[in-house]
Amino acid sequence: TVILEADAVVLAAGWGNAALTALPLAPVRGQADWAEGVTPAPVAWGGYAVPTGTGLLFGATHERGETEAVVSDVASERNRATLAARLPGLAGRVGKTQARAAVRATTPDRTPLAGALPGPPGLYVLGGLGSRGFCHAPLLAQHLAARITGAPSPLPAALAARVSPQRFGV
């Protein structure tokens, strides 16, 4: 939860928003792996491989309905197989890896949430980003800050309506 000013609260708790709101969120566990000493050019296809500064981050899995952020060897093998299928040369240079798992929140229409929640004024949400949080969060945060402060939003009105949490009528 982020408090922007005394009369505005933004719920930005990922999968935790499901316990805080009546929004129709669904969990998707995801695991990414990384290796040190292998530096790629960034690439995304259905998986991704990106440099970390000291190595490579690649993945990630999508396990719908899973609510436990548990790292698994099976998920690491899936990530390695995905990398090898697309970038076999890079995959061949990956040795020992480490992994991280988290639970993402998705919406039924796979479109993120950014806006005022129904109910008491001053309560907002930024969530439902699924596996596209790195892509969508910066722009949606700017939109939300603009809504809260009364500044012009960077989103056109039609797009702002598409990400409104009120589209679910909760």
WOMO-V259639 format. One record per pair of residues at least 4 apart in sequence whose ideal C-beta (glycine too) atoms are under 7 Angstrom apart, sorted by the first residue. I is the first residue (numbers start at 0). J is the second residue. D is the distance in whole Angstrom. If there is no record, write none. Layout:
I,J,D  I,J,D
This chain:
0,8,6  0,9,7  0,10,6  0,11,7  0,12,6  1,9,5  1,11,6  2,8,6  3,7,5  3,9,6  3,144,7  3,147,6  6,121,5  7,121,5  7,123,7  7,147,5  8,121,6  8,122,6  8,123,7  9,123,5  9,124,7  9,125,6  9,143,6  10,16,5  10,19,5  10,20,7  10,124,5  10,126,7  11,125,4  11,126,6  12,16,5  12,19,6  13,103,7  13,104,5  13,126,6  14,26,5  14,102,4  14,103,7  14,104,4  15,19,6  16,20,6  16,22,6  16,24,6  16,104,6  16,124,6  16,126,4  17,24,4  17,104,6  20,116,6  20,124,6  21,169,4  22,112,7  22,124,7  22,164,6  22,167,6  22,169,6  23,106,7  23,107,5  23,167,6  24,104,4  24,105,7  24,106,6  24,127,6  25,63,7  25,105,5  26,64,6  26,65,6  26,66,5  26,102,5  26,104,7  27,61,5  27,62,6  27,63,5  27,103,5  27,105,6  27,129,7  28,62,4  28,65,4  28,67,7  28,68,7  28,100,6  28,102,5  29,59,5  29,60,6  29,61,6  29,100,7  29,101,6  29,103,6  29,130,6  30,58,6  30,59,6  30,60,5  30,70,6  30,71,7  30,74,4  30,75,7  30,78,7  30,98,6  30,99,7  30,100,4  31,56,6  31,57,7  31,58,3  31,59,4  31,98,7  31,99,6  32,57,6  32,58,6  32,75,5  32,78,5  32,96,4  32,97,7  32,98,5  33,51,6  33,54,6  33,55,6  33,56,5  33,96,6  33,97,6  34,54,5  34,55,5  34,93,5  34,94,6  34,95,7  34,96,5  35,53,6  35,54,4  36,54,6  37,54,6  37,55,4  37,89,7  37,92,5  37,93,6  38,50,5  38,54,7  38,55,7  39,48,5  39,50,6  39,55,5  39,89,5  41,49,4  41,50,6  42,47,7  42,48,5  42,86,7  43,47,4  44,85,5  46,57,7  46,58,6  46,81,4  46,82,6  46,85,6  47,57,7  47,58,7  48,55,6  48,57,5  48,82,6  48,86,6  48,89,6  49,56,5  50,55,7  51,55,7  51,56,5  55,93,7  57,78,6  57,82,5  58,78,5  59,78,7  59,130,7  60,74,5  60,77,6  60,78,6  61,130,7  66,102,6  68,100,5  68,101,5  68,102,5  69,100,6  70,98,5  70,99,7  70,100,5  72,76,6  73,77,7  74,78,6  75,79,6  75,96,6  75,98,5  76,80,6  77,81,6  78,82,6  79,83,6  79,90,6  80,84,6  81,85,7  82,86,6  82,89,7  82,90,4  83,87,5  83,90,4  86,90,6  87,91,6  103,129,5  103,130,6  104,126,5  104,127,5  105,109,6  105,127,6  105,129,4  106,110,6  106,112,6  106,127,4  109,129,6  110,161,6  110,162,6  111,127,5  111,128,5  111,135,5  111,139,6  111,162,6  112,124,5  112,125,7  112,126,5  112,127,4  112,162,6  112,164,4  113,125,5  113,139,4  113,142,5  113,143,5  113,162,5  114,123,6  114,143,7  114,146,6  114,162,6  114,163,4  114,164,5  114,165,7  115,122,7  115,123,5  115,146,7  116,122,5  116,123,6  116,124,5  116,164,6  117,165,6  117,169,6  118,122,6  123,143,6  123,147,7  124,164,5  125,139,6  125,140,6  125,143,6  128,132,4  128,135,6  128,136,6  131,135,5  132,136,5  135,139,5  136,140,6  137,141,7  138,142,6  138,153,6  139,143,6  139,162,7  140,144,6  141,145,6  141,153,5  142,146,7  142,152,5  142,153,6  142,154,5  142,159,6  143,147,6  144,148,6  145,150,4  145,151,6  145,152,4  145,153,7  146,152,6  152,159,6  154,158,4  154,159,4  156,160,6  157,161,7  158,162,7  159,163,7
